[in-house]
Amino acid sequence: MPIREKPALDTPRIEVRKPLAVAGLRKRYDARTVSNIPSLWRELQPYWAKVTGRTGKGAFGLIFDMNNAEGFDYFAGFEVSSDKNLPAEILAIKVPAQIRNLCPLRSRFGNQGHDVRNLG
């Protein structure tokens, strides 16, 4: 069995975070399609300059509806000051103020699918 390289993670931490508005693209993935996550980031890339109200320099990879049998939804996005005036293709997610478990992942662009598969 080949040895899988673990992605570089910053130290996970628990934080109380302010509300967050994130704009981006969301798709469903499973074990067969997880390697396609980098293509979602490439689809999002042209919108970085088009979306007004983008805040910060970071990007967020959010995982929702995780179900081992059916896969999970992955959302590639960036923080915005408002969910108004977004292009029709871009979704907005409002994350309420809450305690969050943050696991910062510093991936090279295009390597996110590999990193998600190898976190375990």
TORKOL-4160 file (C-alpha; in steps of 0.2 Angstrom, whole numbers, padded with zeros to 4 digits, m for minus):
120
<pt num="1" X="0000" Y="0000" Z="0000"/>
<pt num="2" X="0007" Y="0017" Z="m0005"/>
<pt num="3" X="0011" Y="0029" Z="0009"/>
<pt num="4" X="0000" Y="0045" Z="0007"/>
<pt num="5" X="0008" Y="0062" Z="0011"/>
<pt num="6" X="m0002" Y="0072" Z="0024"/>
<pt num="7" X="m0006" Y="0090" Z="0019"/>
<pt num="8" X="0002" Y="0104" Z="0029"/>
<pt num="9" X="m0010" Y="0110" Z="0042"/>
<pt num="10" X="m0009" Y="0124" Z="0054"/>
<pt num="11" X="m0013" Y="0120" Z="0072"/>
<pt num="12" X="m0032" Y="0117" Z="0073"/>
<pt num="13" X="m0040" Y="0129" Z="0085"/>
<pt num="14" X="m0057" Y="0133" Z="0093"/>
<pt num="15" X="m0062" Y="0151" Z="0091"/>
<pt num="16" X="m0078" Y="0162" Z="0094"/>
<pt num="17" X="m0080" Y="0170" Z="0077"/>
<pt num="18" X="m0091" Y="0184" Z="0070"/>
<pt num="19" X="m0104" Y="0181" Z="0057"/>
<pt num="20" X="m0097" Y="0178" Z="0040"/>
<pt num="21" X="m0104" Y="0180" Z="0023"/>
<pt num="22" X="m0096" Y="0169" Z="0010"/>
<pt num="23" X="m0099" Y="0169" Z="m0008"/>
<pt num="24" X="m0094" Y="0155" Z="m0020"/>
<pt num="25" X="m0098" Y="0139" Z="m0029"/>
<pt num="26" X="m0105" Y="0123" Z="m0021"/>
<pt num="27" X="m0105" Y="0105" Z="m0028"/>
<pt num="28" X="m0108" Y="0088" Z="m0022"/>
<pt num="29" X="m0093" Y="0076" Z="m0021"/>
<pt num="30" X="m0090" Y="0058" Z="m0016"/>
<pt num="31" X="m0075" Y="0046" Z="m0016"/>
<pt num="32" X="m0075" Y="0044" Z="m0035"/>
<pt num="33" X="m0076" Y="0063" Z="m0038"/>
<pt num="34" X="m0066" Y="0071" Z="m0024"/>
<pt num="35" X="m0051" Y="0074" Z="m0035"/>
<pt num="36" X="m0062" Y="0086" Z="m0045"/>
<pt num="37" X="m0062" Y="0099" Z="m0031"/>
<pt num="38" X="m0048" Y="0109" Z="m0039"/>
<pt num="39" X="m0059" Y="0112" Z="m0054"/>
<pt num="40" X="m0072" Y="0120" Z="m0043"/>
<pt num="41" X="m0058" Y="0132" Z="m0037"/>
<pt num="42" X="m0053" Y="0136" Z="m0055"/>
<pt num="43" X="m0072" Y="0139" Z="m0059"/>
<pt num="44" X="m0072" Y="0152" Z="m0045"/>
<pt num="45" X="m0056" Y="0161" Z="m0050"/>
<pt num="46" X="m0063" Y="0172" Z="m0063"/>
<pt num="47" X="m0076" Y="0179" Z="m0050"/>
<pt num="48" X="m0063" Y="0185" Z="m0038"/>
<pt num="49" X="m0061" Y="0202" Z="m0048"/>
<pt num="50" X="m0079" Y="0203" Z="m0053"/>
<pt num="51" X="m0087" Y="0202" Z="m0036"/>
<pt num="52" X="m0087" Y="0219" Z="m0027"/>
<pt num="53" X="m0087" Y="0219" Z="m0008"/>
<pt num="54" X="m0074" Y="0205" Z="m0007"/>
<pt num="55" X="m0065" Y="0207" Z="0010"/>
<pt num="56" X="m0049" Y="0199" Z="0016"/>
<pt num="57" X="m0037" Y="0189" Z="0006"/>
<pt num="58" X="m0041" Y="0172" Z="0011"/>
<pt num="59" X="m0052" Y="0159" Z="0004"/>
<pt num="60" X="m0064" Y="0146" Z="0012"/>
<pt num="61" X="m0067" Y="0128" Z="0008"/>
<pt num="62" X="m0082" Y="0123" Z="0018"/>
<pt num="63" X="m0089" Y="0105" Z="0019"/>
<pt num="64" X="m0108" Y="0102" Z="0021"/>
<pt num="65" X="m0120" Y="0088" Z="0022"/>
<pt num="66" X="m0106" Y="0075" Z="0025"/>
<pt num="67" X="m0113" Y="0057" Z="0023"/>
<pt num="68" X="m0101" Y="0043" Z="0020"/>
<pt num="69" X="m0113" Y="0034" Z="0008"/>
<pt num="70" X="m0118" Y="0049" Z="m0002"/>
<pt num="71" X="m0103" Y="0060" Z="m0001"/>
<pt num="72" X="m0102" Y="0078" Z="0004"/>
<pt num="73" X="m0106" Y="0096" Z="m0003"/>
<pt num="74" X="m0090" Y="0107" Z="m0005"/>
<pt num="75" X="m0091" Y="0126" Z="m0006"/>
<pt num="76" X="m0076" Y="0135" Z="m0012"/>
<pt num="77" X="m0078" Y="0154" Z="m0008"/>
<pt num="78" X="m0072" Y="0170" Z="m0001"/>
<pt num="79" X="m0078" Y="0182" Z="0012"/>
<pt num="80" X="m0089" Y="0196" Z="0006"/>
<pt num="81" X="m0096" Y="0211" Z="0015"/>
<pt num="82" X="m0113" Y="0208" Z="0008"/>
<pt num="83" X="m0123" Y="0195" Z="m0002"/>
<pt num="84" X="m0131" Y="0208" Z="m0013"/>
<pt num="85" X="m0126" Y="0211" Z="m0031"/>
<pt num="86" X="m0118" Y="0194" Z="m0034"/>
<pt num="87" X="m0117" Y="0186" Z="m0051"/>
<pt num="88" X="m0131" Y="0174" Z="m0053"/>
<pt num="89" X="m0119" Y="0159" Z="m0053"/>
<pt num="90" X="m0112" Y="0164" Z="m0036"/>
<pt num="91" X="m0121" Y="0157" Z="m0020"/>
<pt num="92" X="m0120" Y="0166" Z="m0004"/>
<pt num="93" X="m0119" Y="0157" Z="0013"/>
<pt num="94" X="m0121" Y="0166" Z="0029"/>
<pt num="95" X="m0112" Y="0158" Z="0043"/>
<pt num="96" X="m0119" Y="0164" Z="0060"/>
<pt num="97" X="m0107" Y="0170" Z="0075"/>
<pt num="98" X="m0103" Y="0154" Z="0084"/>
<pt num="99" X="m0089" Y="0144" Z="0091"/>
<pt num="100" X="m0079" Y="0136" Z="0076"/>
<pt num="101" X="m0066" Y="0122" Z="0075"/>
<pt num="102" X="m0054" Y="0130" Z="0062"/>
<pt num="103" X="m0042" Y="0118" Z="0053"/>
<pt num="104" X="m0032" Y="0130" Z="0042"/>
<pt num="105" X="m0026" Y="0120" Z="0026"/>
<pt num="106" X="m0012" Y="0129" Z="0016"/>
<pt num="107" X="m0014" Y="0120" Z="m0001"/>
<pt num="108" X="m0005" Y="0124" Z="m0017"/>
<pt num="109" X="m0019" Y="0130" Z="m0029"/>
<pt num="110" X="m0026" Y="0114" Z="m0037"/>
<pt num="111" X="m0021" Y="0102" Z="m0024"/>
<pt num="112" X="m0036" Y="0104" Z="m0013"/>
<pt num="113" X="m0044" Y="0087" Z="m0019"/>
<pt num="114" X="m0028" Y="0078" Z="m0014"/>
<pt num="115" X="m0028" Y="0086" Z="0003"/>
<pt num="116" X="m0046" Y="0083" Z="0007"/>
<pt num="117" X="m0044" Y="0064" Z="0003"/>
<pt num="118" X="m0028" Y="0063" Z="0014"/>
<pt num="119" X="m0033" Y="0073" Z="0030"/>
<pt num="120" X="m0038" Y="0057" Z="0039"/>
